[in-house]
Amino acid sequence: MFGIGVPELILILIIGLVVFGPGKLPEVGRAVGKSLNEFKKATAGLSESISTPVVKAETKSEPKAAETTVKAETVADKKPEVK
């Protein structure tokens, strides 16, 4: 996803251990995990709420295949009036 390999992950964990200490690191990790989870849920809900009205609008604006066939047949059935 971010291109983070094992060496980079180990470096991030060591820096986190130095900055926060061994007692606080699990709490910080838990808080970051919960925040990421909530962010994913919020973005999924937002994208769903945006895409749902677009899909509904597209289905309303598109005529059904049967309707276009009937309209085409009725136009073809009409013969031009000869005067």
mmCIF file of the N, C-alpha and C atoms, coordinates in Angstrom:
data_MODEL
# 
_entry.id   MODEL 
# 
loop_
_atom_site.group_PDB 
_atom_site.id 
_atom_site.type_symbol 
_atom_site.label_atom_id 
_atom_site.label_alt_id 
_atom_site.label_comp_id 
_atom_site.label_asym_id 
_atom_site.label_entity_id 
_atom_site.label_seq_id 
_atom_site.pdbx_PDB_ins_code 
_atom_site.Cartn_x 
_atom_site.Cartn_y 
_atom_site.Cartn_z 
_atom_site.occupancy 
_atom_site.B_iso_or_equiv 
_atom_site.pdbx_formal_charge 
_atom_site.auth_seq_id 
_atom_site.auth_comp_id 
_atom_site.auth_asym_id 
_atom_site.auth_atom_id 
_atom_site.pdbx_PDB_model_num 
ATOM 1   N N  . MET A 1 1  ? 0.826   -1.195 0.000   1.00 0.00 ? 1  MET A N  1 
ATOM 2   C CA . MET A 1 1  ? 0.000   0.000  0.000   1.00 0.00 ? 1  MET A CA 1 
ATOM 3   C C  . MET A 1 1  ? 0.866   1.254  0.000   1.00 0.00 ? 1  MET A C  1 
ATOM 4   N N  . PHE A 1 2  ? 1.775   1.335  0.974   1.00 0.00 ? 2  PHE A N  1 
ATOM 5   C CA . PHE A 1 2  ? 2.631   2.512  1.075   1.00 0.00 ? 2  PHE A CA 1 
ATOM 6   C C  . PHE A 1 2  ? 4.056   2.198  0.647   1.00 0.00 ? 2  PHE A C  1 
ATOM 7   N N  . GLY A 1 3  ? 4.344   0.980  0.305   1.00 0.00 ? 3  GLY A N  1 
ATOM 8   C CA . GLY A 1 3  ? 5.692   0.597  -0.064  1.00 0.00 ? 3  GLY A CA 1 
ATOM 9   C C  . GLY A 1 3  ? 6.603   0.454  1.145   1.00 0.00 ? 3  GLY A C  1 
ATOM 10  N N  . ILE A 1 4  ? 6.035   0.128  2.308   1.00 0.00 ? 4  ILE A N  1 
ATOM 11  C CA . ILE A 1 4  ? 6.831   -0.034 3.522   1.00 0.00 ? 4  ILE A CA 1 
ATOM 12  C C  . ILE A 1 4  ? 7.221   -1.503 3.636   1.00 0.00 ? 4  ILE A C  1 
ATOM 13  N N  . GLY A 1 5  ? 8.511   -1.755 3.665   1.00 0.00 ? 5  GLY A N  1 
ATOM 14  C CA . GLY A 1 5  ? 9.010   -3.107 3.816   1.00 0.00 ? 5  GLY A CA 1 
ATOM 15  C C  . GLY A 1 5  ? 9.315   -3.412 5.271   1.00 0.00 ? 5  GLY A C  1 
ATOM 16  N N  . VAL A 1 6  ? 9.903   -4.570 5.486   1.00 0.00 ? 6  VAL A N  1 
ATOM 17  C CA . VAL A 1 6  ? 10.245  -5.005 6.842   1.00 0.00 ? 6  VAL A CA 1 
ATOM 18  C C  . VAL A 1 6  ? 11.283  -4.083 7.493   1.00 0.00 ? 6  VAL A C  1 
ATOM 19  N N  . PRO A 1 7  ? 12.359  -3.679 6.796   1.00 0.00 ? 7  PRO A N  1 
ATOM 20  C CA . PRO A 1 7  ? 13.339  -2.803 7.452   1.00 0.00 ? 7  PRO A CA 1 
ATOM 21  C C  . PRO A 1 7  ? 12.738  -1.454 7.866   1.00 0.00 ? 7  PRO A C  1 
ATOM 22  N N  . GLU A 1 8  ? 11.893  -0.895 7.003   1.00 0.00 ? 8  GLU A N  1 
ATOM 23  C CA . GLU A 1 8  ? 11.278  0.390  7.336   1.00 0.00 ? 8  GLU A CA 1 
ATOM 24  C C  . GLU A 1 8  ? 10.329  0.255  8.529   1.00 0.00 ? 8  GLU A C  1 
ATOM 25  N N  . LEU A 1 9  ? 9.584   -0.867 8.571   1.00 0.00 ? 9  LEU A N  1 
ATOM 26  C CA . LEU A 1 9  ? 8.658   -1.101 9.683   1.00 0.00 ? 9  LEU A CA 1 
ATOM 27  C C  . LEU A 1 9  ? 9.412   -1.257 11.002  1.00 0.00 ? 9  LEU A C  1 
ATOM 28  N N  . ILE A 1 10 ? 10.529  -1.959 10.979  1.00 0.00 ? 10 ILE A N  1 
ATOM 29  C CA . ILE A 1 10 ? 11.347  -2.121 12.186  1.00 0.00 ? 10 ILE A CA 1 
ATOM 30  C C  . ILE A 1 10 ? 11.884  -0.767 12.639  1.00 0.00 ? 10 ILE A C  1 
ATOM 31  N N  . LEU A 1 11 ? 12.335  0.055  11.694  1.00 0.00 ? 11 LEU A N  1 
ATOM 32  C CA . LEU A 1 11 ? 12.834  1.390  12.037  1.00 0.00 ? 11 LEU A CA 1 
ATOM 33  C C  . LEU A 1 11 ? 11.733  2.245  12.676  1.00 0.00 ? 11 LEU A C  1 
ATOM 34  N N  . ILE A 1 12 ? 10.527  2.190  12.120  1.00 0.00 ? 12 ILE A N  1 
ATOM 35  C CA . ILE A 1 12 ? 9.399   2.955  12.684  1.00 0.00 ? 12 ILE A CA 1 
ATOM 36  C C  . ILE A 1 12 ? 9.080   2.474  14.092  1.00 0.00 ? 12 ILE A C  1 
ATOM 37  N N  . LEU A 1 13 ? 9.092   1.158  14.311  1.00 0.00 ? 13 LEU A N  1 
ATOM 38  C CA . LEU A 1 13 ? 8.823   0.618  15.653  1.00 0.00 ? 13 LEU A CA 1 
ATOM 39  C C  . LEU A 1 13 ? 9.901   1.023  16.650  1.00 0.00 ? 13 LEU A C  1 
ATOM 40  N N  . ILE A 1 14 ? 11.157  1.022  16.248  1.00 0.00 ? 14 ILE A N  1 
ATOM 41  C CA . ILE A 1 14 ? 12.248  1.434  17.147  1.00 0.00 ? 14 ILE A CA 1 
ATOM 42  C C  . ILE A 1 14 ? 12.106  2.909  17.499  1.00 0.00 ? 14 ILE A C  1 
ATOM 43  N N  . ILE A 1 15 ? 11.809  3.751  16.520  1.00 0.00 ? 15 ILE A N  1 
ATOM 44  C CA . ILE A 1 15 ? 11.620  5.187  16.795  1.00 0.00 ? 15 ILE A CA 1 
ATOM 45  C C  . ILE A 1 15 ? 10.428  5.396  17.722  1.00 0.00 ? 15 ILE A C  1 
ATOM 46  N N  . GLY A 1 16 ? 9.343   4.651  17.484  1.00 0.00 ? 16 GLY A N  1 
ATOM 47  C CA . GLY A 1 16 ? 8.180   4.745  18.368  1.00 0.00 ? 16 GLY A CA 1 
ATOM 48  C C  . GLY A 1 16 ? 8.499   4.299  19.782  1.00 0.00 ? 16 GLY A C  1 
ATOM 49  N N  . LEU A 1 17 ? 9.302   3.271  19.909  1.00 0.00 ? 17 LEU A N  1 
ATOM 50  C CA . LEU A 1 17 ? 9.699   2.783  21.230  1.00 0.00 ? 17 LEU A CA 1 
ATOM 51  C C  . LEU A 1 17 ? 10.537  3.821  21.960  1.00 0.00 ? 17 LEU A C  1 
ATOM 52  N N  . VAL A 1 18 ? 11.433  4.495  21.249  1.00 0.00 ? 18 VAL A N  1 
ATOM 53  C CA . VAL A 1 18 ? 12.273  5.522  21.867  1.00 0.00 ? 18 VAL A CA 1 
ATOM 54  C C  . VAL A 1 18 ? 11.436  6.734  22.262  1.00 0.00 ? 18 VAL A C  1 
ATOM 55  N N  . VAL A 1 19 ? 10.527  7.155  21.390  1.00 0.00 ? 19 VAL A N  1 
ATOM 56  C CA . VAL A 1 19 ? 9.739   8.368  21.644  1.00 0.00 ? 19 VAL A CA 1 
ATOM 57  C C  . VAL A 1 19 ? 8.705   8.142  22.748  1.00 0.00 ? 19 VAL A C  1 
ATOM 58  N N  . PHE A 1 20 ? 7.948   7.061  22.657  1.00 0.00 ? 20 PHE A N  1 
ATOM 59  C CA . PHE A 1 20 ? 6.833   6.859  23.598  1.00 0.00 ? 20 PHE A CA 1 
ATOM 60  C C  . PHE A 1 20 ? 7.182   5.968  24.784  1.00 0.00 ? 20 PHE A C  1 
ATOM 61  N N  . GLY A 1 21 ? 8.180   5.141  24.674  1.00 0.00 ? 21 GLY A N  1 
ATOM 62  C CA . GLY A 1 21 ? 8.541   4.252  25.761  1.00 0.00 ? 21 GLY A CA 1 
ATOM 63  C C  . GLY A 1 21 ? 7.751   2.957  25.678  1.00 0.00 ? 21 GLY A C  1 
ATOM 64  N N  . PRO A 1 22 ? 8.239   1.921  26.377  1.00 0.00 ? 22 PRO A N  1 
ATOM 65  C CA . PRO A 1 22 ? 7.593   0.609  26.271  1.00 0.00 ? 22 PRO A CA 1 
ATOM 66  C C  . PRO A 1 22 ? 6.210   0.538  26.918  1.00 0.00 ? 22 PRO A C  1 
ATOM 67  N N  . GLY A 1 23 ? 5.946   1.381  27.898  1.00 0.00 ? 23 GLY A N  1 
ATOM 68  C CA . GLY A 1 23 ? 4.638   1.338  28.565  1.00 0.00 ? 23 GLY A CA 1 
ATOM 69  C C  . GLY A 1 23 ? 3.546   2.002  27.756  1.00 0.00 ? 23 GLY A C  1 
ATOM 70  N N  . LYS A 1 24 ? 3.890   3.042  27.046  1.00 0.00 ? 24 LYS A N  1 
ATOM 71  C CA . LYS A 1 24 ? 2.900   3.835  26.320  1.00 0.00 ? 24 LYS A CA 1 
ATOM 72  C C  . LYS A 1 24 ? 2.695   3.342  24.878  1.00 0.00 ? 24 LYS A C  1 
ATOM 73  N N  . LEU A 1 25 ? 3.647   2.596  24.325  1.00 0.00 ? 25 LEU A N  1 
ATOM 74  C CA . LEU A 1 25 ? 3.594   2.181  22.919  1.00 0.00 ? 25 LEU A CA 1 
ATOM 75  C C  . LEU A 1 25 ? 2.350   1.343  22.576  1.00 0.00 ? 25 LEU A C  1 
ATOM 76  N N  . PRO A 1 26 ? 1.928   0.371  23.386  1.00 0.00 ? 26 PRO A N  1 
ATOM 77  C CA . PRO A 1 26 ? 0.713   -0.376 23.042  1.00 0.00 ? 26 PRO A CA 1 
ATOM 78  C C  . PRO A 1 26 ? -0.544  0.514  23.008  1.00 0.00 ? 26 PRO A C  1 
ATOM 79  N N  . GLU A 1 27 ? -0.618  1.469  23.917  1.00 0.00 ? 27 GLU A N  1 
ATOM 80  C CA . GLU A 1 27 ? -1.767  2.373  23.939  1.00 0.00 ? 27 GLU A CA 1 
ATOM 81  C C  . GLU A 1 27 ? -1.791  3.254  22.688  1.00 0.00 ? 27 GLU A C  1 
ATOM 82  N N  . VAL A 1 28 ? -0.615  3.741  22.293  1.00 0.00 ? 28 VAL A N  1 
ATOM 83  C CA . VAL A 1 28 ? -0.526  4.578  21.094  1.00 0.00 ? 28 VAL A CA 1 
ATOM 84  C C  . VAL A 1 28 ? -0.890  3.756  19.861  1.00 0.00 ? 28 VAL A C  1 
ATOM 85  N N  . GLY A 1 29 ? -0.392  2.540  19.774  1.00 0.00 ? 29 GLY A N  1 
ATOM 86  C CA . GLY A 1 29 ? -0.713  1.663  18.648  1.00 0.00 ? 29 GLY A CA 1 
ATOM 87  C C  . GLY A 1 29 ? -2.195  1.361  18.565  1.00 0.00 ? 29 GLY A C  1 
ATOM 88  N N  . ARG A 1 30 ? -2.808  1.105  19.710  1.00 0.00 ? 30 ARG A N  1 
ATOM 89  C CA . ARG A 1 30 ? -4.245  0.840  19.760  1.00 0.00 ? 30 ARG A CA 1 
ATOM 90  C C  . ARG A 1 30 ? -5.035  2.059  19.296  1.00 0.00 ? 30 ARG A C  1 
ATOM 91  N N  . ALA A 1 31 ? -4.634  3.244  19.749  1.00 0.00 ? 31 ALA A N  1 
ATOM 92  C CA . ALA A 1 31 ? -5.330  4.470  19.366  1.00 0.00 ? 31 ALA A CA 1 
ATOM 93  C C  . ALA A 1 31 ? -5.187  4.748  17.867  1.00 0.00 ? 31 ALA A C  1 
ATOM 94  N N  . VAL A 1 32 ? -4.003  4.505  17.335  1.00 0.00 ? 32 VAL A N  1 
ATOM 95  C CA . VAL A 1 32 ? -3.788  4.702  15.895  1.00 0.00 ? 32 VAL A CA 1 
ATOM 96  C C  . VAL A 1 32 ? -4.624  3.703  15.104  1.00 0.00 ? 32 VAL A C  1 
ATOM 97  N N  . GLY A 1 33 ? -4.686  2.474  15.544  1.00 0.00 ? 33 GLY A N  1 
ATOM 98  C CA . GLY A 1 33 ? -5.488  1.449  14.868  1.00 0.00 ? 33 GLY A CA 1 
ATOM 99  C C  . GLY A 1 33 ? -6.967  1.791  14.865  1.00 0.00 ? 33 GLY A C  1 
ATOM 100 N N  . LYS A 1 34 ? -7.479  2.248  16.005  1.00 0.00 ? 34 LYS A N  1 
ATOM 101 C CA . LYS A 1 34 ? -8.891  2.640  16.077  1.00 0.00 ? 34 LYS A CA 1 
ATOM 102 C C  . LYS A 1 34 ? -9.172  3.835  15.172  1.00 0.00 ? 34 LYS A C  1 
ATOM 103 N N  . SER A 1 35 ? -8.247  4.786  15.150  1.00 0.00 ? 35 SER A N  1 
ATOM 104 C CA . SER A 1 35 ? -8.430  5.965  14.298  1.00 0.00 ? 35 SER A CA 1 
ATOM 105 C C  . SER A 1 35 ? -8.465  5.579  12.822  1.00 0.00 ? 35 SER A C  1 
ATOM 106 N N  . LEU A 1 36 ? -7.557  4.698  12.413  1.00 0.00 ? 36 LEU A N  1 
ATOM 107 C CA . LEU A 1 36 ? -7.552  4.243  11.021  1.00 0.00 ? 36 LEU A CA 1 
ATOM 108 C C  . LEU A 1 36 ? -8.832  3.487  10.673  1.00 0.00 ? 36 LEU A C  1 
ATOM 109 N N  . ASN A 1 37 ? -9.321  2.678  11.598  1.00 0.00 ? 37 ASN A N  1 
ATOM 110 C CA . ASN A 1 37 ? -10.553 1.925  11.375  1.00 0.00 ? 37 ASN A CA 1 
ATOM 111 C C  . ASN A 1 37 ? -11.742 2.875  11.214  1.00 0.00 ? 37 ASN A C  1 
ATOM 112 N N  . GLU A 1 38 ? -11.842 3.871  12.071  1.00 0.00 ? 38 GLU A N  1 
ATOM 113 C CA . GLU A 1 38 ? -12.928 4.846  11.971  1.00 0.00 ? 38 GLU A CA 1 
ATOM 114 C C  . GLU A 1 38 ? -12.826 5.645  10.673  1.00 0.00 ? 38 GLU A C  1 
ATOM 115 N N  . PHE A 1 39 ? -11.605 5.986  10.260  1.00 0.00 ? 39 PHE A N  1 
ATOM 116 C CA . PHE A 1 39 ? -11.409 6.720  9.013   1.00 0.00 ? 39 PHE A CA 1 
ATOM 117 C C  . PHE A 1 39 ? -11.858 5.893  7.811   1.00 0.00 ? 39 PHE A C  1 
ATOM 118 N N  . LYS A 1 40 ? -11.537 4.594  7.815   1.00 0.00 ? 40 LYS A N  1 
ATOM 119 C CA . LYS A 1 40 ? -11.961 3.715  6.729   1.00 0.00 ? 40 LYS A CA 1 
ATOM 120 C C  . LYS A 1 40 ? -13.484 3.620  6.658   1.00 0.00 ? 40 LYS A C  1 
ATOM 121 N N  . LYS A 1 41 ? -14.125 3.495  7.829   1.00 0.00 ? 41 LYS A N  1 
ATOM 122 C CA . LYS A 1 41 ? -15.587 3.418  7.856   1.00 0.00 ? 41 LYS A CA 1 
ATOM 123 C C  . LYS A 1 41 ? -16.216 4.713  7.354   1.00 0.00 ? 41 LYS A C  1 
ATOM 124 N N  . ALA A 1 42 ? -15.647 5.842  7.754   1.00 0.00 ? 42 ALA A N  1 
ATOM 125 C CA . ALA A 1 42 ? -16.189 7.133  7.330   1.00 0.00 ? 42 ALA A CA 1 
ATOM 126 C C  . ALA A 1 42 ? -16.036 7.337  5.825   1.00 0.00 ? 42 ALA A C  1 
ATOM 127 N N  . THR A 1 43 ? -14.883 6.979  5.277   1.00 0.00 ? 43 THR A N  1 
ATOM 128 C CA . THR A 1 43 ? -14.686 7.151  3.838   1.00 0.00 ? 43 THR A CA 1 
ATOM 129 C C  . THR A 1 43 ? -15.554 6.184  3.043   1.00 0.00 ? 43 THR A C  1 
ATOM 130 N N  . ALA A 1 44 ? -15.755 4.969  3.556   1.00 0.00 ? 44 ALA A N  1 
ATOM 131 C CA . ALA A 1 44 ? -16.630 4.011  2.868   1.00 0.00 ? 44 ALA A CA 1 
ATOM 132 C C  . ALA A 1 44 ? -18.071 4.510  2.878   1.00 0.00 ? 44 ALA A C  1 
ATOM 133 N N  . GLY A 1 45 ? -18.515 5.044  4.013   1.00 0.00 ? 45 GLY A N  1 
ATOM 134 C CA . GLY A 1 45 ? -19.873 5.585  4.097   1.00 0.00 ? 45 GLY A CA 1 
ATOM 135 C C  . GLY A 1 45 ? -20.047 6.790  3.197   1.00 0.00 ? 45 GLY A C  1 
ATOM 136 N N  . LEU A 1 46 ? -19.039 7.638  3.133   1.00 0.00 ? 46 LEU A N  1 
ATOM 137 C CA . LEU A 1 46 ? -19.115 8.824  2.289   1.00 0.00 ? 46 LEU A CA 1 
ATOM 138 C C  . LEU A 1 46 ? -19.151 8.450  0.813   1.00 0.00 ? 46 LEU A C  1 
ATOM 139 N N  . SER A 1 47 ? -18.287 7.529  0.412   1.00 0.00 ? 47 SER A N  1 
ATOM 140 C CA . SER A 1 47 ? -18.276 7.126  -1.000  1.00 0.00 ? 47 SER A CA 1 
ATOM 141 C C  . SER A 1 47 ? -19.569 6.409  -1.372  1.00 0.00 ? 47 SER A C  1 
ATOM 142 N N  . GLU A 1 48 ? -20.145 5.659  -0.441  1.00 0.00 ? 48 GLU A N  1 
ATOM 143 C CA . GLU A 1 48 ? -21.419 4.985  -0.706  1.00 0.00 ? 48 GLU A CA 1 
ATOM 144 C C  . GLU A 1 48 ? -22.557 5.992  -0.822  1.00 0.00 ? 48 GLU A C  1 
ATOM 145 N N  . SER A 1 49 ? -22.548 7.009  0.028   1.00 0.00 ? 49 SER A N  1 
ATOM 146 C CA . SER A 1 49 ? -23.614 8.010  -0.024  1.00 0.00 ? 49 SER A CA 1 
ATOM 147 C C  . SER A 1 49 ? -23.505 8.868  -1.279  1.00 0.00 ? 49 SER A C  1 
ATOM 148 N N  . ILE A 1 50 ? -22.314 9.014  -1.812  1.00 0.00 ? 50 ILE A N  1 
ATOM 149 C CA . ILE A 1 50 ? -22.136 9.775  -3.051  1.00 0.00 ? 50 ILE A CA 1 
ATOM 150 C C  . ILE A 1 50 ? -22.522 8.924  -4.255  1.00 0.00 ? 50 ILE A C  1 
ATOM 151 N N  . SER A 1 51 ? -22.119 7.665  -4.268  1.00 0.00 ? 51 SER A N  1 
ATOM 152 C CA . SER A 1 51 ? -22.363 6.816  -5.436  1.00 0.00 ? 51 SER A CA 1 
ATOM 153 C C  . SER A 1 51 ? -23.816 6.369  -5.540  1.00 0.00 ? 51 SER A C  1 
ATOM 154 N N  . THR A 1 52 ? -24.532 6.233  -4.428  1.00 0.00 ? 52 THR A N  1 
ATOM 155 C CA . THR A 1 52 ? -25.918 5.777  -4.467  1.00 0.00 ? 52 THR A CA 1 
ATOM 156 C C  . THR A 1 52 ? -26.816 6.744  -5.224  1.00 0.00 ? 52 THR A C  1 
ATOM 157 N N  . PRO A 1 53 ? -26.802 8.060  -4.957  1.00 0.00 ? 53 PRO A N  1 
ATOM 158 C CA . PRO A 1 53 ? -27.648 8.955  -5.746  1.00 0.00 ? 53 PRO A CA 1 
ATOM 159 C C  . PRO A 1 53 ? -27.258 9.013  -7.216  1.00 0.00 ? 53 PRO A C  1 
ATOM 160 N N  . VAL A 1 54 ? -25.976 8.856  -7.512  1.00 0.00 ? 54 VAL A N  1 
ATOM 161 C CA . VAL A 1 54 ? -25.533 8.877  -8.903  1.00 0.00 ? 54 VAL A CA 1 
ATOM 162 C C  . VAL A 1 54 ? -26.088 7.668  -9.641  1.00 0.00 ? 54 VAL A C  1 
ATOM 163 N N  . VAL A 1 55 ? -26.058 6.505  -9.019  1.00 0.00 ? 55 VAL A N  1 
ATOM 164 C CA . VAL A 1 55 ? -26.582 5.295  -9.642  1.00 0.00 ? 55 VAL A CA 1 
ATOM 165 C C  . VAL A 1 55 ? -28.085 5.425  -9.846  1.00 0.00 ? 55 VAL A C  1 
ATOM 166 N N  . LYS A 1 56 ? -28.800 5.956  -8.842  1.00 0.00 ? 56 LYS A N  1 
ATOM 167 C CA . LYS A 1 56 ? -30.240 6.135  -8.974  1.00 0.00 ? 56 LYS A CA 1 
ATOM 168 C C  . LYS A 1 56 ? -30.563 7.110  -10.090 1.00 0.00 ? 56 LYS A C  1 
ATOM 169 N N  . ALA A 1 57 ? -29.803 8.184  -10.205 1.00 0.00 ? 57 ALA A N  1 
ATOM 170 C CA . ALA A 1 57 ? -30.048 9.166  -11.254 1.00 0.00 ? 57 ALA A CA 1 
ATOM 171 C C  . ALA A 1 57 ? -29.783 8.569  -12.628 1.00 0.00 ? 57 ALA A C  1 
ATOM 172 N N  . GLU A 1 58 ? -28.755 7.756  -12.743 1.00 0.00 ? 58 GLU A N  1 
ATOM 173 C CA . GLU A 1 58 ? -28.441 7.130  -14.023 1.00 0.00 ? 58 GLU A CA 1 
ATOM 174 C C  . GLU A 1 58 ? -29.533 6.151  -14.443 1.00 0.00 ? 58 GLU A C  1 
ATOM 175 N N  . THR A 1 59 ? -30.074 5.394  -13.503 1.00 0.00 ? 59 THR A N  1 
ATOM 176 C CA . THR A 1 59 ? -31.106 4.431  -13.854 1.00 0.00 ? 59 THR A CA 1 
ATOM 177 C C  . THR A 1 59 ? -32.414 5.125  -14.208 1.00 0.00 ? 59 THR A C  1 
ATOM 178 N N  . LYS A 1 60 ? -32.701 6.275  -13.623 1.00 0.00 ? 60 LYS A N  1 
ATOM 179 C CA . LYS A 1 60 ? -33.907 7.009  -13.956 1.00 0.00 ? 60 LYS A CA 1 
ATOM 180 C C  . LYS A 1 60 ? -33.799 7.669  -15.317 1.00 0.00 ? 60 LYS A C  1 
ATOM 181 N N  . SER A 1 61 ? -32.624 8.167  -15.673 1.00 0.00 ? 61 SER A N  1 
ATOM 182 C CA . SER A 1 61 ? -32.479 8.906  -16.915 1.00 0.00 ? 61 SER A CA 1 
ATOM 183 C C  . SER A 1 61 ? -32.354 7.993  -18.127 1.00 0.00 ? 61 SER A C  1 
ATOM 184 N N  . GLU A 1 62 ? -31.923 6.768  -17.957 1.00 0.00 ? 62 GLU A N  1 
ATOM 185 C CA . GLU A 1 62 ? -31.773 5.859  -19.080 1.00 0.00 ? 62 GLU A CA 1 
ATOM 186 C C  . GLU A 1 62 ? -33.108 5.205  -19.400 1.00 0.00 ? 62 GLU A C  1 
ATOM 187 N N  . PRO A 1 63 ? -33.584 5.318  -20.648 1.00 0.00 ? 63 PRO A N  1 
ATOM 188 C CA . PRO A 1 63 ? -34.829 4.627  -21.002 1.00 0.00 ? 63 PRO A CA 1 
ATOM 189 C C  . PRO A 1 63 ? -34.579 3.128  -21.071 1.00 0.00 ? 63 PRO A C  1 
ATOM 190 N N  . LYS A 1 64 ? -35.590 2.383  -20.783 1.00 0.00 ? 64 LYS A N  1 
ATOM 191 C CA . LYS A 1 64 ? -35.457 0.935  -20.822 1.00 0.00 ? 64 LYS A CA 1 
ATOM 192 C C  . LYS A 1 64 ? -35.422 0.468  -22.264 1.00 0.00 ? 64 LYS A C  1 
ATOM 193 N N  . ALA A 1 65 ? -34.824 -0.675 -22.494 1.00 0.00 ? 65 ALA A N  1 
ATOM 194 C CA . ALA A 1 65 ? -34.674 -1.204 -23.845 1.00 0.00 ? 65 ALA A CA 1 
ATOM 195 C C  . ALA A 1 65 ? -36.037 -1.468 -24.476 1.00 0.00 ? 65 ALA A C  1 
ATOM 196 N N  . ALA A 1 66 ? -36.988 -1.947 -23.707 1.00 0.00 ? 66 ALA A N  1 
ATOM 197 C CA . ALA A 1 66 ? -38.315 -2.233 -24.239 1.00 0.00 ? 66 ALA A CA 1 
ATOM 198 C C  . ALA A 1 66 ? -39.007 -0.943 -24.677 1.00 0.00 ? 66 ALA A C  1 
ATOM 199 N N  . GLU A 1 67 ? -38.839 0.129  -23.917 1.00 0.00 ? 67 GLU A N  1 
ATOM 200 C CA . GLU A 1 67 ? -39.469 1.395  -24.268 1.00 0.00 ? 67 GLU A CA 1 
ATOM 201 C C  . GLU A 1 67 ? -38.903 1.939  -25.574 1.00 0.00 ? 67 GLU A C  1 
ATOM 202 N N  . THR A 1 68 ? -37.596 1.844  -25.763 1.00 0.00 ? 68 THR A N  1 
ATOM 203 C CA . THR A 1 68 ? -37.003 2.362  -26.991 1.00 0.00 ? 68 THR A CA 1 
ATOM 204 C C  . THR A 1 68 ? -37.422 1.527  -28.183 1.00 0.00 ? 68 THR A C  1 
ATOM 205 N N  . THR A 1 69 ? -37.592 0.218  -27.994 1.00 0.00 ? 69 THR A N  1 
ATOM 206 C CA . THR A 1 69 ? -38.037 -0.639 -29.083 1.00 0.00 ? 69 THR A CA 1 
ATOM 207 C C  . THR A 1 69 ? -39.453 -0.290 -29.497 1.00 0.00 ? 69 THR A C  1 
ATOM 208 N N  . VAL A 1 70 ? -40.333 -0.082 -28.535 1.00 0.00 ? 70 VAL A N  1 
ATOM 209 C CA . VAL A 1 70 ? -41.723 0.261  -28.829 1.00 0.00 ? 70 VAL A CA 1 
ATOM 210 C C  . VAL A 1 70 ? -41.778 1.600  -29.536 1.00 0.00 ? 70 VAL A C  1 
ATOM 211 N N  . LYS A 1 71 ? -41.031 2.562  -29.065 1.00 0.00 ? 71 LYS A N  1 
ATOM 212 C CA . LYS A 1 71 ? -41.033 3.875  -29.702 1.00 0.00 ? 71 LYS A CA 1 
ATOM 213 C C  . LYS A 1 71 ? -40.518 3.777  -31.130 1.00 0.00 ? 71 LYS A C  1 
ATOM 214 N N  . ALA A 1 72 ? -39.496 2.986  -31.371 1.00 0.00 ? 72 ALA A N  1 
ATOM 215 C CA . ALA A 1 72 ? -38.937 2.842  -32.708 1.00 0.00 ? 72 ALA A CA 1 
ATOM 216 C C  . ALA A 1 72 ? -39.939 2.156  -33.629 1.00 0.00 ? 72 ALA A C  1 
ATOM 217 N N  . GLU A 1 73 ? -40.663 1.173  -33.118 1.00 0.00 ? 73 GLU A N  1 
ATOM 218 C CA . GLU A 1 73 ? -41.645 0.474  -33.934 1.00 0.00 ? 73 GLU A CA 1 
ATOM 219 C C  . GLU A 1 73 ? -42.812 1.383  -34.296 1.00 0.00 ? 73 GLU A C  1 
ATOM 220 N N  . THR A 1 74 ? -43.280 2.193  -33.358 1.00 0.00 ? 74 THR A N  1 
ATOM 221 C CA . THR A 1 74 ? -44.412 3.060  -33.652 1.00 0.00 ? 74 THR A CA 1 
ATOM 222 C C  . THR A 1 74 ? -44.027 4.126  -34.662 1.00 0.00 ? 74 THR A C  1 
ATOM 223 N N  . VAL A 1 75 ? -42.823 4.594  -34.620 1.00 0.00 ? 75 VAL A N  1 
ATOM 224 C CA . VAL A 1 75 ? -42.370 5.577  -35.600 1.00 0.00 ? 75 VAL A CA 1 
ATOM 225 C C  . VAL A 1 75 ? -42.229 4.911  -36.967 1.00 0.00 ? 75 VAL A C  1 
ATOM 226 N N  . ALA A 1 76 ? -41.732 3.668  -37.003 1.00 0.00 ? 76 ALA A N  1 
ATOM 227 C CA . ALA A 1 76 ? -41.552 2.967  -38.253 1.00 0.00 ? 76 ALA A CA 1 
ATOM 228 C C  . ALA A 1 76 ? -42.899 2.577  -38.864 1.00 0.00 ? 76 ALA A C  1 
ATOM 229 N N  . ASP A 1 77 ? -43.910 2.309  -38.035 1.00 0.00 ? 77 ASP A N  1 
ATOM 230 C CA . ASP A 1 77 ? -45.219 1.907  -38.529 1.00 0.00 ? 77 ASP A CA 1 
ATOM 231 C C  . ASP A 1 77 ? -45.964 3.052  -39.204 1.00 0.00 ? 77 ASP A C  1 
ATOM 232 N N  . LYS A 1 78 ? -45.695 4.253  -38.804 1.00 0.00 ? 78 LYS A N  1 
ATOM 233 C CA . LYS A 1 78 ? -46.388 5.388  -39.383 1.00 0.00 ? 78 LYS A CA 1 
ATOM 234 C C  . LYS A 1 78 ? -45.893 5.622  -40.802 1.00 0.00 ? 78 LYS A C  1 
ATOM 235 N N  . LYS A 1 79 ? -46.826 5.727  -41.702 1.00 0.00 ? 79 LYS A N  1 
ATOM 236 C CA . LYS A 1 79 ? -46.469 5.961  -43.093 1.00 0.00 ? 79 LYS A CA 1 
ATOM 237 C C  . LYS A 1 79 ? -46.640 7.443  -43.387 1.00 0.00 ? 79 LYS A C  1 
ATOM 238 N N  . PRO A 1 80 ? -45.782 7.983  -44.180 1.00 0.00 ? 80 PRO A N  1 
ATOM 239 C CA . PRO A 1 80 ? -45.927 9.400  -44.497 1.00 0.00 ? 80 PRO A CA 1 
ATOM 240 C C  . PRO A 1 80 ? -47.185 9.625  -45.324 1.00 0.00 ? 80 PRO A C  1 
ATOM 241 N N  . GLU A 1 81 ? -47.831 10.720 -45.039 1.00 0.00 ? 81 GLU A N  1 
ATOM 242 C CA . GLU A 1 81 ? -49.056 11.045 -45.758 1.00 0.00 ? 81 GLU A CA 1 
ATOM 243 C C  . GLU A 1 81 ? -48.704 11.565 -47.152 1.00 0.00 ? 81 GLU A C  1 
ATOM 244 N N  . VAL A 1 82 ? -49.398 11.038 -48.150 1.00 0.00 ? 82 VAL A N  1 
ATOM 245 C CA . VAL A 1 82 ? -49.175 11.452 -49.530 1.00 0.00 ? 82 VAL A CA 1 
ATOM 246 C C  . VAL A 1 82 ? -50.325 12.370 -49.925 1.00 0.00 ? 82 VAL A C  1 
ATOM 247 N N  . LYS A 1 83 ? -50.012 13.552 -50.372 1.00 0.00 ? 83 LYS A N  1 
ATOM 248 C CA . LYS A 1 83 ? -51.060 14.510 -50.745 1.00 0.00 ? 83 LYS A CA 1 
ATOM 249 C C  . LYS A 1 83 ? -51.261 14.550 -52.224 1.00 0.00 ? 83 LYS A C  1 
# 
